[in-house]
Amino acid sequence: MQAHVHSGPAVVEAVRLPEEELARRNWYLMLARLFRAPPDAGTLAAIAQAGGRDAAGTNLASPPVPDDAAPLERAFAELADACRQASVDAVRQEYDSVFLGVGKAEVFLYASWYLTGFLHDRILVELRDRMTEFGLQRREDIGETEDHFSALCETMALLIESADPRLSSIGTQRTFFTQYLAPWFERLCEAIERCGFTDFYKHAGRAARAFLDVERQAFEFDEKE
C-alpha cells in the first residue's frame, strides 16, 4: 500500500494482521480518507454498508444501537447513517467551506496550528525528522504537509501494518500517537463540532474523537502493564 503523503520501505511490505489490529488500521484509513478530501460516492456507500445499511438505506441485519452502547459504537453508527443520507455535492461544499475556505479555513486540520498556534511551525520539522527515521517521505504530488490530520492517521495505519517490527511495535505506535495526535485531536474535534458550517463532518469529528479516545486509553493502559 502506498500512502497519499508517504512513500518508502515501510509501505512496500505489510504483514497479515490479527482482527483487532486490522480493525484499528481500517479506522485510521477511514479517518484519513474522510479528512484528506471530500469522500466520493463509493466511500460514503462503503461506510454506510459497514454500519449495517447499504447506500439505499436497506437494513443489512444489523441490530439497532442499544441505549447503553459504547461511545465508539454509537459514533460509528451515526456516521454510517450520515454517510447513507449524505449528498456527495453537499459534502464536497461543506469540506471546501470548512477546511479550505476563501482566504482562511474555518477549521484547520494541521497539528502545528493546535500545538504552536502557527501553521508549518517547528512541530512540522520534528515530524519530518521522525518520518525520515521511519523511512517515509512526502509524495511530491501531494499538497498537504505531514502534520495534516489525514497524514498522521495514515502514518498510524502504516505503522500498524508494517512488516518491520521496529515500526509496528506498540512502543513505536504509542510514541508517535502520544506526540502527534493525543495532544490536539480533542481540540480539533471540538472545533469541527462547534463550527456553524458543519453537518456531515460533525459526525465524522465525533467518530474520530471516539476512536482516538479509545486508542489513547489503550496506549495508556499498555504503558502501565
N, C-alpha and C positions, 0 to 999 in steps of 0.2 A: 504494500500500500504506500502511495506517495501522498504526503500531506499537502495542503494548499499553501502552506507557508514554509514548510521544512522539507529538505531532502538530504540524503546521506546514508551512511552504513546502517543506521538504526532502523530504517524503514525498508530495507531490502529483504529482510527475512523476519518472519514472525512465527511465534510458536502456537501450538494448539492450546487454547485457553480453557481452564475449568469454567463451568457455567457461571459462577459468580463473577469471575474476572471478565468473562465475555460480556456480561450484563453491564459492568462498570465501563468497559471500553465503549460499548454501544451508547451508553448515556452521554459520555464525553463527546462522541462523534455526533450525536444528535444535537447537543447544545452548540457544538462548533458549526454545524450546518445551519441552524436557525439564526445564529448571530453573525455569521460570516456575510450573509446576503439574504435577501428575501427568499423564503422557500418557494419552490415551484410546486405544481400540482401533484407531482409524484411524491415529493417529500411530505406534503400535507396528508395525502392518502395513506402513506406508509405509517405515519404516526397515528392517524385515526384508526387504522386497522390494528395496530399493536395495542391500542387502548380498548379493543373489544368491539369496534364498529368499522364498517367499511366506509369508503368515501361517500356512498349514497345514504349513509345513516342506518344501514341494516345492522341489527344487533347480531354479533357473532358469538352468541352463547357465553358472553362474559357477564357475570352477575353484577348487580348494582354495587357501587362502592358503599360499604357499611358506614354507619354513623361514627363508629369508633375506628375507622381506617387510619393508618399511619399517614402523617403529612405527605410523605413521598408518594404513596399510593393515590391519595386524593388529588395531589397536584398533577400527577401524570394523567389521571382520568379526566380532569378538567382541561388539560392541554389537548388531549386527544379529541375531546368534544369541540374545542375551539378550532382545531385543525379540520374537523368534519364540516363545520359551519363556515369556515373562512373562504373569502374570495381572494384568489391569487392577486388580482389587481389591487384590492383594498390593502392586503398585507404588504404589498410592494410599496404602496404610497405611504403606509404607516412607517415602514422601515426607513424610507428615504427622509421623511419629515422628522423622525425622532433621532435617528443615529447618524444621519448625514447633514440634513438641514441646509439652509441657504445662509452661508456665512459662518454659522456656529450651530453645532448639533444641540438638540435638547438634552440628550444623554450621551455621554462619552463612554466608549467601550474599551478604554485603554487603562491598564494598570497604573501607568505613570501619573495619570491625572488624579487618581484616588490616593496614591501613595506619596506624591510630592506636590500636587497642585498644579503641575505643568505637564504638557504633552512632550513626549520624547525626551524625558529627563534622564537622570543618572540610572534609574532603575532599568531603562532600556539597554544601557551599556552593560550593566551587570548581567542582564538576561542574555544578551548576545554572547558574552563570555561563557555563560553556562551552556548555551546551545553548541558552542564550539567544543566544549568538553564532551558533549553528548554525540558529537559527530553530525550535527544537524546544521543546516543553513537555510536562509530565506530564499525562496524562489524569486528570480528576477521579474517574473511576470505578475507578481502579487503586490498590491499596493499597501496592504495592512502591515504594520510593524509587528515585531514578535511579541509585544506586550498587549496586543489586541485580545479580548476575551476569547474569541474563537480560536486564535492561535494557541493560547495557553491550554484550552480544552483539548485541542488536537495533540499537543505535546504530551499531556497526561495519557491520552489514548495510545500514543506511540510508545511511551514508557511501559504501559501495561502489556502491550502485545510484543514488545521487543524480544528477540531471541538472545540478546546479550544479557546475561544475569546481572551484570553491573547496573544496567539501565532499568531492568524490570523489577529489581529488588524493592521491597516495601520501603526500605530506608531511603532510596533514591526518590521514589514516588512521594513519600511523606515530606522530604526536604523541599522538593520542588513545589508541592502543593502549599506547604506552610509559608514559603517565601513569596510566592507569586499569585496565589489565589485566595488563601484564607484571610489575609489582612483586608481585603476590599470587596469580596463578592457580595456581602450583605448590603453594603452601601450602593453598589450597582443595582442590585435587585430592588432595593427601596426606591431608587431614583426612577427606575422603569415603572414601578407600580404607582408612584405619585405623579408621574408625568401626565399632563392633561391630554396628551395626544395618543396615548397607548390604549389599545383594546386587545387585539390578539397578543401583543407582546407582554401584557400584564400576566397572562397565563404562562408564557414562556419564561418570564422572570421568576414567577412563583415556583415553577418546576425546577429551574436552575438553583434557586435558593434551597429548596427541599433536598435535592440530590447532593449538593455540595455541603450542606449541613450534615448529612449522613456520612459523607466522606470525612469531614473534619472530625466527627466523633469517633469514627473507626480508626483514624490515624492516631488520635489522642489515646484511645484505649490500647492500641497495639504498642504504642511507645511505653506505656506503663507496665506492659507484660514482662 
